Amino acid sequence: MGRGQIGELRRAYREFQCRGDVDALLAAVEDLGRCFGDPQREAAVRRARPPIGRQELRLVGFDLVSGG
């Protein structure tokens, strides 16, 4: 998700926290899915991104454990 989509989602969640209207939150999430959830685009992004390998996982694990 891009910065704009995350902002929209946060806004919808803040409204949900204030009002407690689950239907409004679900409607906002569905709208985001319709606007930005293009399955063909998502498949293209997944193909363009190389898979995470063992070395990358070790680095992430090390950073998490070491705090750096």
C-alpha positions in Angstrom: 0.0 0.0 0.0 1.1 3.5 -0.7 1.2 6.5 1.6 -2.1 7.7 0.4 -3.9 4.4 0.9 -2.4 4.1 4.4 -3.5 7.6 5.3 -7.1 6.8 4.1 -7.1 3.6 6.1 -5.8 5.4 9.3 -8.5 8.0 8.9 -11.2 5.4 8.6 -9.9 3.6 11.6 -9.7 6.8 13.7 -13.4 7.4 12.8 -14.2 3.9 13.8 -12.5 4.3 17.1 -14.5 7.5 17.8 -17.9 6.3 16.5 -17.7 2.5 16.7 -19.4 2.2 13.3 -18.1 -1.1 11.9 -20.2 -0.7 8.7 -18.5 2.6 7.9 -15.0 1.1 8.5 -15.8 -1.9 6.2 -17.2 0.4 3.5 -14.0 2.5 3.6 -11.8 -0.7 3.3 -14.0 -2.0 0.4 -13.6 1.4 -1.3 -9.8 1.2 -1.0 -9.9 -2.3 -2.4 -12.0 -1.2 -5.4 -9.7 1.8 -6.1 -6.3 0.2 -5.4 -6.8 -3.5 -5.3 -6.3 -4.3 -9.0 -5.5 -8.1 -9.1 -3.6 -7.8 -12.4 -1.4 -5.0 -11.0 -0.8 -6.9 -7.8 0.3 -9.9 -9.7 2.7 -7.8 -11.8 4.2 -6.3 -8.6 4.7 -9.8 -7.2 6.5 -11.0 -10.3 8.7 -7.9 -10.4 9.8 -8.3 -6.7 12.4 -11.0 -6.3 11.6 -13.6 -3.7 13.1 -13.2 -0.2 16.0 -15.6 0.2 17.7 -17.2 3.2 20.3 -14.5 3.4 17.7 -11.7 3.6 15.9 -13.6 6.4 19.1 -14.0 8.4 19.8 -10.2 8.1 16.2 -9.3 9.3 16.5 -11.8 12.1 19.8 -10.5 13.2 18.6 -6.8 13.1 15.5 -7.8 15.2 17.6 -9.7 17.8 20.4 -7.1 18.0 18.1 -4.1 18.0 19.8 -2.5 15.1 
